[in-house]
Amino acid sequence: FQLINAFQTVIKRLEARENLREIFGEHFTVSEKIDSILQSVSGGVALKFSELFAEIASRVEIVVTFLALLELIRLKQVRVRQMNPFDEIEIASASN
């Protein structure tokens, strides 16, 4: 549930910025986002959940990225952990 709460926080942040710009013709695939996430965690350093969504400017991209993260968790290619309640959620390669 913490992962879902973190996702909702990202969506709320986007809604605040969404009024500033609109992007048309976006095309994102889950497989592209999976590759991007795996590349981000390949160095052995954990990626913070908020960093994963920091540069994203559209709701579509947020949803595709979140689906990619869930798929990587399901495939056991990444680990997601939260050390203490209310701490930042961290994403790390499962091979580390």
N, C-alpha and C positions, 0 to 999 in steps of 0.2 A: 504493500500500500504506500510505502514511502516513495517508491519509484513513480507511482501514479500521481502522488502529491507533487513531486518534483516536476513531472510533466505538466501538470496543471499550472504551476508557477511559471514555467516557460511560456505557455500559451497566454497567460495573463500579461506577461511582459511584452509579448509580441503585439497583443491587442492595443497596448498603449502606444506602440510605435507604428502600427499599421495605418493610422490616419495620416502619417507623414508621406508614405509612398505606396504605390501599387506596382506589382510586377506581373507582366502578362507573358504568356507563352512559356511558362516554366515546365521543365521536364526533368523529373528526378526519378530514379529507380531505386528500389530496395537494394539490388545487387551493387549499384554504385556506392550507396551509402555504407553497405557492409564493408566494401573494400576500403573506403575512407576511414571507417572506425578501426578496422584492423591495422591499417597503416599508422594511425594515431597512437595505438597502444603497442605497436611492435617493438618500440625501443625499450620496453620494460618499465616505463614510467606510467603510473596510473593517470588516467584522464578524468578530470572532474566532470560530473554530469552537466554543470552549468557551462563549462568550456565547450562541450560537445555542441551546444545550441547557441553559443555566444554570437556567431557571425551569421546566423540564419535570419532571413528577412521575411519569410512567408510561412503561412500556416501549412501549406502543402509540404514544404520541405521539412518542417518540424515533424509532421505526421510520418513521412517516409523515413526520416532519420530514426524516430522512435520505433517504428516497425522493424527497421534493420537491427537496432539494438536488441529488441525482444527476440528476433531470430537468432542472433549471435549467442544470446543467453540460452536459448532452447538447444542450440547445437553444441553448447558447452565450449565455445571458442573464446568467450570472455567471461570474467567474473565481475559481479557488481556487489559492492559492499558499502556498508555504512558503519563506521567504527563505533559511534555513539549516537544516541537519539539526537536528531536535529543537526548532526554533522553533515557535511557535503557527501553526496553519494559519489563513489569512485568506481571507475571502470578500468579493468586491467585484463591483459591477455591471460587466458587460462593456462598457457604453457609456462608462465613464470611462476 
